[in-house]
């Protein structure tokens, strides 16, 4: 299961506040599964941390998260899958933000579902399995 950026943010927020919310409940359900994030999610999280009021705290949260998840990097299949998906989305007039497409293609290339609140964007990617929480 590949975690989208919005899920990671929700999980870190809930964990930091000691809350048991939808993200922490979903993680409990997934404890027997392999959990990963895309390199592009890590990039979004780092950018958000740098822009926050307390970058050091946010970076510590990210570092803690990355202790428990595998970070997936694009492989040689990535450009092919990306190109096909981008072409389909353009032809349909259904483009999505580039980072969402990159994260979704990371999941698809790794044959994983993506876990997100943003089902509107990710569900447009052909062949991608999308789960929500």
MDTraj code that builds the backbone (N, CA, C; nanometers):
import mdtraj as md
import numpy as np

residues = "UNK UNK UNK UNK UNK UNK UNK UNK UNK UNK UNK UNK UNK UNK UNK UNK UNK UNK UNK UNK UNK UNK UNK UNK UNK UNK UNK UNK UNK UNK UNK UNK UNK UNK UNK UNK UNK UNK UNK UNK UNK UNK UNK UNK UNK UNK UNK UNK UNK UNK UNK UNK UNK UNK UNK UNK UNK UNK UNK UNK UNK UNK UNK UNK UNK UNK UNK UNK UNK UNK UNK UNK UNK UNK UNK UNK UNK UNK UNK UNK UNK UNK UNK UNK UNK UNK UNK UNK UNK UNK UNK UNK UNK UNK UNK UNK UNK UNK UNK UNK UNK UNK UNK UNK UNK UNK UNK UNK UNK UNK UNK UNK UNK UNK UNK UNK UNK UNK UNK UNK UNK UNK UNK UNK UNK UNK UNK UNK UNK UNK UNK UNK UNK".split()
xyz = np.array([
    [0.0848, -0.1166, 0.0000],
    [0.0000, 0.0000, 0.0000],
    [0.0897, 0.1233, 0.0000],
    [0.0662, 0.2123, -0.0957],
    [0.1433, 0.3355, -0.1050],
    [0.0603, 0.4486, -0.0452],
    [0.1165, 0.5189, 0.0504],
    [0.0474, 0.6272, 0.1189],
    [0.0656, 0.7573, 0.0425],
    [-0.0452, 0.8247, 0.0143],
    [-0.0394, 0.9558, -0.0497],
    [0.0003, 1.0613, 0.0537],
    [0.0388, 1.1759, 0.0054],
    [0.0832, 1.2848, 0.0915],
    [-0.0234, 1.3251, 0.1924],
    [-0.1488, 1.3369, 0.1487],
    [-0.2535, 1.3802, 0.2419],
    [-0.2699, 1.2798, 0.3555],
    [-0.2561, 1.1514, 0.3268],
    [-0.2649, 1.0508, 0.4327],
    [-0.1491, 1.0678, 0.5307],
    [-0.0292, 1.0870, 0.4787],
    [0.0881, 1.1039, 0.5651],
    [0.0719, 1.2251, 0.6562],
    [0.0222, 1.3342, 0.6012],
    [0.0008, 1.4552, 0.6813],
    [-0.1012, 1.4277, 0.7911],
    [-0.2119, 1.3646, 0.7552],
    [-0.3139, 1.3320, 0.8556],
    [-0.2572, 1.2406, 0.9634],
    [-0.1812, 1.1399, 0.9227],
    [-0.1227, 1.0452, 1.0176],
    [-0.0253, 1.1151, 1.1121],
    [0.0612, 1.1992, 1.0578],
    [0.1584, 1.2698, 1.1417],
    [0.0878, 1.3658, 1.2370],
    [-0.0135, 1.4336, 1.1896],
    [-0.0895, 1.5272, 1.2727],
    [-0.1576, 1.4525, 1.3878],
    [-0.2261, 1.3428, 1.3541],
    [-0.2948, 1.2642, 1.4571],
    [-0.1949, 1.2076, 1.5583],
    [-0.0863, 1.1522, 1.5091],
    [0.0137, 1.0912, 1.5976],
    [0.0763, 1.1944, 1.6905],
    [0.1096, 1.3102, 1.6355],
    [0.1735, 1.4155, 1.7151],
    [0.0812, 1.4649, 1.8262],
    [-0.0480, 1.4722, 1.7966],
    [-0.1454, 1.5195, 1.8959],
    [-0.1958, 1.4074, 1.9863],
    [-0.1502, 1.2858, 1.9614],
    [-0.1945, 1.1725, 2.0413],
    [-0.3391, 1.1346, 2.0171],
    [-0.3888, 1.1658, 1.8983],
    [-0.5277, 1.1374, 1.8630],
    [-0.5386, 1.0052, 1.7885],
    [-0.6520, 0.9420, 1.8031],
    [-0.6821, 0.8239, 1.7227],
    [-0.7883, 0.8650, 1.6217],
    [-0.7430, 0.9028, 1.5042],
    [-0.8340, 0.9480, 1.3998],
    [-0.8403, 0.8489, 1.2857],
    [-0.8971, 0.8910, 1.1730],
    [-0.9127, 0.8010, 1.0585],
    [-0.7805, 0.7458, 1.0045],
    [-0.6770, 0.8274, 1.0036],
    [-0.5481, 0.7816, 0.9493],
    [-0.4835, 0.6780, 1.0415],
    [-0.4835, 0.7032, 1.1712],
    [-0.4235, 0.6058, 1.2631],
    [-0.5051, 0.4769, 1.2662],
    [-0.6371, 0.4883, 1.2547],
    [-0.7213, 0.3679, 1.2498],
    [-0.6899, 0.2856, 1.1252],
    [-0.6719, 0.3532, 1.0117],
    [-0.6398, 0.2821, 0.8874],
    [-0.5026, 0.2151, 0.8973],
    [-0.4067, 0.2824, 0.9592],
    [-0.2736, 0.2224, 0.9750],
    [-0.2817, 0.0960, 1.0597],
    [-0.3671, 0.0966, 1.1609],
    [-0.3840, -0.0232, 1.2439],
    [-0.4376, -0.1389, 1.1598],
    [-0.5278, -0.1085, 1.0666],
    [-0.5813, -0.2113, 0.9761],
    [-0.4725, -0.2673, 0.8847],
    [-0.3755, -0.1849, 0.8521],
    [-0.2729, -0.2210, 0.7536],
    [-0.1454, -0.2775, 0.8156],
    [-0.1469, -0.3076, 0.9452],
    [-0.0225, -0.3463, 1.0118],
    [0.0426, -0.4710, 0.9536],
    [-0.0331, -0.5545, 0.8853],
    [0.0231, -0.6758, 0.8242],
    [0.0661, -0.6531, 0.6788],
    [0.0450, -0.5338, 0.6260],
    [0.0771, -0.5029, 0.4866],
    [0.2108, -0.4305, 0.4758],
    [0.2703, -0.4401, 0.3577],
    [0.3876, -0.3579, 0.3287],
    [0.3385, -0.2164, 0.3019],
    [0.4006, -0.1197, 0.3672],
    [0.3604, 0.0200, 0.3560],
    [0.4752, 0.0977, 0.2927],
    [0.4415, 0.1832, 0.1966],
    [0.5446, 0.2612, 0.1294],
    [0.4939, 0.4016, 0.1006],
    [0.5880, 0.4879, 0.0669],
    [0.5556, 0.6201, 0.0141],
    [0.6426, 0.6420, -0.1089],
    [0.5969, 0.7293, -0.1943],
    [0.6728, 0.7660, -0.3133],
    [0.7795, 0.8690, -0.2772],
    [0.8878, 0.8672, -0.3496],
    [0.9871, 0.9733, -0.3390],
    [0.9191, 1.1092, -0.3522],
    [0.8167, 1.1179, -0.4374],
    [0.7490, 1.2451, -0.4621],
    [0.6658, 1.2887, -0.3416],
    [0.6126, 1.1941, -0.2664],
    [0.5451, 1.2276, -0.1408],
    [0.6465, 1.2838, -0.0423],
    [0.7614, 1.2200, -0.0340],
    [0.8659, 1.2698, 0.0552],
    [0.9056, 1.4124, 0.0166],
    [0.9148, 1.4398, -0.1120],
    [0.9467, 1.5755, -0.1585],
    [0.8399, 1.6752, -0.1141],
    [0.7117, 1.6385, -0.1295],
    [0.6034, 1.7277, -0.0872],
    [0.6062, 1.7502, 0.0635],
    [0.6309, 1.6449, 0.1394],
    [0.6370, 1.6588, 0.2851],
    [0.7516, 1.7502, 0.3271],
    [0.8679, 1.7331, 0.2642],
    [0.9835, 1.8173, 0.2979],
    [0.9576, 1.9637, 0.2631],
    [0.8960, 1.9883, 0.1488],
    [0.8641, 2.1265, 0.1111],
    [0.7678, 2.1878, 0.2121],
    [0.6667, 2.1108, 0.2512],
    [0.5715, 2.1594, 0.3510],
    [0.6392, 2.1900, 0.4834],
    [0.7320, 2.1048, 0.5234],
    [0.8047, 2.1276, 0.6486],
    [0.8855, 2.2565, 0.6418],
    [0.9529, 2.2772, 0.5306],
    [1.0350, 2.3978, 0.5151],
    [0.9507, 2.5247, 0.5181],
    [0.8261, 2.5151, 0.4732],
    [0.7366, 2.6310, 0.4705],
    [0.6581, 2.6492, 0.6003],
    [0.6689, 2.5546, 0.6919],
    [0.5895, 2.5594, 0.8148],
    [0.6472, 2.6598, 0.9151],
    [0.5699, 2.6855, 1.0192],
    [0.6148, 2.7756, 1.1259],
    [0.7236, 2.7118, 1.2117],
    [0.7283, 2.5778, 1.2120],
    [0.8270, 2.5064, 1.2929],
    [0.8901, 2.3948, 1.2086],
    [0.9806, 2.4320, 1.1181],
    [1.0396, 2.3316, 1.0285],
    [1.1072, 2.2155, 1.1015],
    [1.1765, 2.2419, 1.2104],
    [1.2471, 2.1344, 1.2812],
    [1.1505, 2.0289, 1.3336],
    [1.0380, 2.0725, 1.3899],
    [0.9377, 1.9786, 1.4397],
    [0.8807, 1.8957, 1.3253],
    [0.8469, 1.9613, 1.2148],
    [0.7887, 1.8904, 1.1003],
    [0.8887, 1.7921, 1.0397],
    [1.0150, 1.8303, 1.0343],
    [1.1176, 1.7396, 0.9820],
    [1.1345, 1.6180, 1.0728],
    [1.1239, 1.6372, 1.2039],
    [1.1303, 1.5227, 1.2962],
    [1.0139, 1.4270, 1.2717],
    [0.8951, 1.4822, 1.2471],
    [0.7784, 1.3977, 1.2185],
    [0.8012, 1.3165, 1.0905],
    [0.8562, 1.3814, 0.9894],
    [0.8834, 1.3129, 0.8621],
    [0.9876, 1.2030, 0.8835],
    [1.0931, 1.2340, 0.9562],
    [1.1976, 1.1342, 0.9827],
    [1.1416, 1.0142, 1.0570],
    [1.0511, 1.0379, 1.1513],
    [0.9877, 0.9279, 1.2240],
    [0.9040, 0.8427, 1.1288],
    [0.8270, 0.9078, 1.0435],
    [0.7453, 0.8352, 0.9455],
    [0.8320, 0.7474, 0.8562],
    [0.9425, 0.8020, 0.8082],
    [1.0254, 0.7270, 0.7126],
    [1.0981, 0.6091, 0.7771],
    [1.0973, 0.6009, 0.9096],
    [1.1522, 0.4827, 0.9767],
    [1.0611, 0.3613, 0.9589],
    [0.9339, 0.3867, 0.9296],
    [0.8345, 0.2793, 0.9254],
    [0.7838, 0.2458, 0.7854],
    [0.8255, 0.3217, 0.6864],
    [0.7769, 0.2980, 0.5500],
    [0.8947, 0.2845, 0.4544],
    [0.8710, 0.2131, 0.3462],
    [0.9706, 0.2037, 0.2393],
    [0.9497, 0.3212, 0.1448],
    [1.0565, 0.3842, 0.1031],
    [1.0471, 0.4925, 0.0054],
    [1.0697, 0.4318, -0.1324],
    [0.9710, 0.4488, -0.2208],
    [0.9799, 0.3935, -0.3563],
    [1.0312, 0.4993, -0.4529],
    [1.1269, 0.4587, -0.5349],
    [1.1869, 0.5456, -0.6356],
    [1.1434, 0.4981, -0.7736],
    [1.1364, 0.5897, -0.8698],
    [1.1017, 0.5477, -1.0061],
    [1.2021, 0.4455, -1.0586],
    [1.1504, 0.3475, -1.1325],
    [1.2377, 0.2494, -1.1965],
    [1.2256, 0.2653, -1.3477],
    [1.2808, 0.1719, -1.4220],
    [1.2834, 0.1854, -1.5682],
    [1.1448, 0.1767, -1.6317],
    [1.0467, 0.1201, -1.5621],
    [0.9107, 0.1133, -1.6173],
    [0.8357, 0.2454, -1.6002],
    [0.8852, 0.3302, -1.5131],
    [0.8142, 0.4526, -1.4766],
    [0.7837, 0.5446, -1.5955],
    [0.8821, 0.5788, -1.6798],
    [0.8528, 0.6701, -1.7906],
    [0.7474, 0.6160, -1.8869],
    [0.7481, 0.4858, -1.9096],
    [0.6505, 0.4250, -2.0007],
    [0.5103, 0.4380, -1.9423],
    [0.4942, 0.3997, -1.8161],
    [0.3631, 0.4051, -1.7509],
    [0.3158, 0.5498, -1.7395],
    [0.4076, 0.6398, -1.7042],
    [0.3742, 0.7819, -1.6939],
    [0.3269, 0.8363, -1.8286],
    [0.4042, 0.8094, -1.9329],
    [0.3694, 0.8606, -2.0657],
    [0.2338, 0.8135, -2.1123],
    [0.2048, 0.6853, -2.0920],
    [0.0743, 0.6313, -2.1317],
    [-0.0387, 0.6975, -2.0539],
    [-0.0226, 0.7106, -1.9228],
    [-0.1279, 0.7697, -1.8394],
    [-0.1484, 0.9170, -1.8717],
    [-0.0396, 0.9912, -1.8870],
    [-0.0505, 1.1343, -1.9187],
    [-0.1208, 1.1543, -2.0525],
    [-0.0886, 1.0708, -2.1512],
    [-0.1531, 1.0817, -2.2822],
    [-0.3035, 1.0570, -2.2713],
    [-0.3427, 0.9533, -2.1983],
    [-0.4855, 0.9225, -2.1805],
    [-0.5561, 1.0385, -2.1110],
    [-0.4958, 1.0912, -2.0047],
    [-0.5583, 1.2012, -1.9306],
    [-0.5717, 1.3264, -2.0166],
    [-0.4704, 1.3566, -2.0963],
    [-0.4787, 1.4734, -2.1853],
    [-0.5877, 1.4550, -2.2891],
    [-0.5930, 1.3348, -2.3489],
    [-0.6945, 1.3086, -2.4517],
    [-0.8357, 1.3223, -2.3963],
    [-0.8551, 1.2840, -2.2709],
    [-0.9865, 1.2936, -2.2070],
    [-1.0143, 1.4328, -2.1511],
    [-0.9135, 1.5200, -2.1513],
    [-0.9289, 1.6509, -2.0889],
    [-0.9447, 1.6386, -1.9380],
    [-0.8795, 1.5383, -1.8794],
    [-0.8967, 1.5069, -1.7373],
    [-0.7636, 1.5106, -1.6630],
    [-0.6785, 1.6054, -1.6970],
    [-0.5461, 1.6113, -1.6343],
    [-0.5574, 1.6332, -1.4840],
    [-0.4550, 1.5899, -1.4137],
    [-0.4486, 1.6063, -1.2689],
    [-0.3161, 1.6734, -1.2334],
    [-0.3021, 1.7249, -1.1105],
    [-0.1742, 1.7863, -1.0728],
    [-0.0576, 1.6890, -1.0933],
    [0.0531, 1.7432, -1.1386],
    [0.1690, 1.6611, -1.1741],
    [0.2152, 1.5739, -1.0574],
    [0.2218, 1.6299, -0.9370],
    [0.2688, 1.5493, -0.8238],
    [0.1745, 1.4330, -0.7959],
    [0.0439, 1.4537, -0.8107],
    [-0.0505, 1.3428, -0.7926],
    [-0.0267, 1.2352, -0.8979],
    [-0.0012, 1.2775, -1.0205],
    [0.0256, 1.1805, -1.1265],
    [0.1549, 1.1036, -1.0977],
    [0.2579, 1.1733, -1.0547],
    [0.3850, 1.1072, -1.0230],
    [0.3688, 1.0072, -0.9085],
    [0.2944, 1.0449, -0.8061],
    [0.2702, 0.9548, -0.6925],
    [0.1871, 0.8351, -0.7376],
    [0.0832, 0.8616, -0.8151],
    [-0.0014, 0.7533, -0.8646],
    [0.0740, 0.6563, -0.9538],
    [0.1595, 0.7081, -1.0391],
    [0.2373, 0.6213, -1.1278],
    [0.3399, 0.5412, -1.0478],
    [0.3936, 0.5994, -0.9410],
    [0.4829, 0.5230, -0.8538],
    [0.4098, 0.4009, -0.7989],
    [0.2866, 0.4220, -0.7525],
    [0.2062, 0.3104, -0.6995],
    [0.1777, 0.2080, -0.8084],
    [0.1372, 0.2570, -0.9243],
    [0.1024, 0.1657, -1.0339],
    [0.2240, 0.0842, -1.0781],
    [0.3390, 0.1483, -1.0904],
    [0.4611, 0.0781, -1.1321],
    [0.5010, -0.0286, -1.0301],
    [0.4722, -0.0028, -0.9028],
    [0.5056, -0.0985, -0.7966],
    [0.3928, -0.1989, -0.7727],
    [0.2880, -0.1886, -0.8540],
    [0.1703, -0.2755, -0.8411],
    [0.1110, -0.2678, -0.7008],
    [0.0989, -0.1437, -0.6516],
    [0.0396, -0.1180, -0.5210],
    [-0.0813, -0.0271, -0.5369],
    [-0.1728, -0.0354, -0.4419],
    [-0.2833, 0.0597, -0.4344],
    [-0.2307, 0.1874, -0.3702],
    [-0.2984, 0.2988, -0.3966],
    [-0.2643, 0.4242, -0.3306],
    [-0.3738, 0.4544, -0.2284],
    [-0.3330, 0.4973, -0.1093],
    [-0.4254, 0.5312, -0.0012],
    [-0.4304, 0.6823, 0.0107],
    [-0.5490, 0.7403, -0.0128],
    [-0.5615, 0.8852, -0.0214],
    [-0.7015, 0.9316, 0.0152],
    [-0.7129, 1.0590, 0.0516],
    [-0.8433, 1.1251, 0.0603],
    [-0.8804, 1.1825, -0.0763],
    [-0.7810, 1.2029, -0.1604],
    [-0.7986, 1.2695, -0.2899],
    [-0.8350, 1.1688, -0.3987],
    [-0.9487, 1.1056, -0.3824],
    [-0.9891, 1.0034, -0.4789],
    [-1.0235, 1.0641, -0.6146],
    [-1.0639, 1.1898, -0.6169],
    [-1.1021, 1.2535, -0.7438],
    [-0.9875, 1.2524, -0.8440],
    [-0.8687, 1.2886, -0.8002],
    [-0.7542, 1.2916, -0.8915],
    [-0.7021, 1.1517, -0.9217],
    [-0.6764, 1.0745, -0.8184],
    [-0.6120, 0.9444, -0.8378],
    [-0.6994, 0.8455, -0.9140],
    [-0.8298, 0.8559, -0.8998],
    [-0.9186, 0.7625, -0.9709],
    [-0.9174, 0.7854, -1.1218],
    [-0.8636, 0.8957, -1.1667],
    [-0.8535, 0.9217, -1.3114],
    [-0.7374, 0.8464, -1.3766],
    [-0.6430, 0.7997, -1.2982],
    [-0.5260, 0.7311, -1.3532],
    [-0.5672, 0.5896, -1.3932],
    [-0.5586, 0.5578, -1.5232],
    [-0.6036, 0.4262, -1.5701],
    [-0.5307, 0.3114, -1.5003],
    [-0.6084, 0.2168, -1.4489],
    [-0.5519, 0.0962, -1.3903],
    [-0.4990, 0.1098, -1.2486],
    [-0.5086, 0.2278, -1.1887],
    [-0.4594, 0.2468, -1.0523],
    [-0.5685, 0.2096, -0.9526],
    [-0.5339, 0.1277, -0.8550],
    [-0.6268, 0.0930, -0.7473],
    [-0.6165, 0.2017, -0.6409],
    [-0.7312, 0.2599, -0.6059],
    [-0.7359, 0.3709, -0.5109],
    [-0.8180, 0.3296, -0.3896],
    [-0.7620, 0.3503, -0.2718],
    [-0.8344, 0.3263, -0.1467],
    [-0.8388, 0.4560, -0.0682],
    [-0.9435, 0.4695, 0.0138],
    [-0.9576, 0.5888, 0.0963],
    [-0.9745, 0.5478, 0.2414],
    [-0.9862, 0.6467, 0.3264],
    [-0.9963, 0.6206, 0.4706],
    [-1.0929, 0.7171, 0.5354],
])
top = md.Topology()
chain = top.add_chain()
for i, resn in enumerate(residues, 1):
    res = top.add_residue(resn, chain, resSeq=i)
    for name in ("N", "CA", "C"):
        top.add_atom(name, md.element.get_by_symbol(name[0]), res)
traj = md.Trajectory(xyz[None], top)
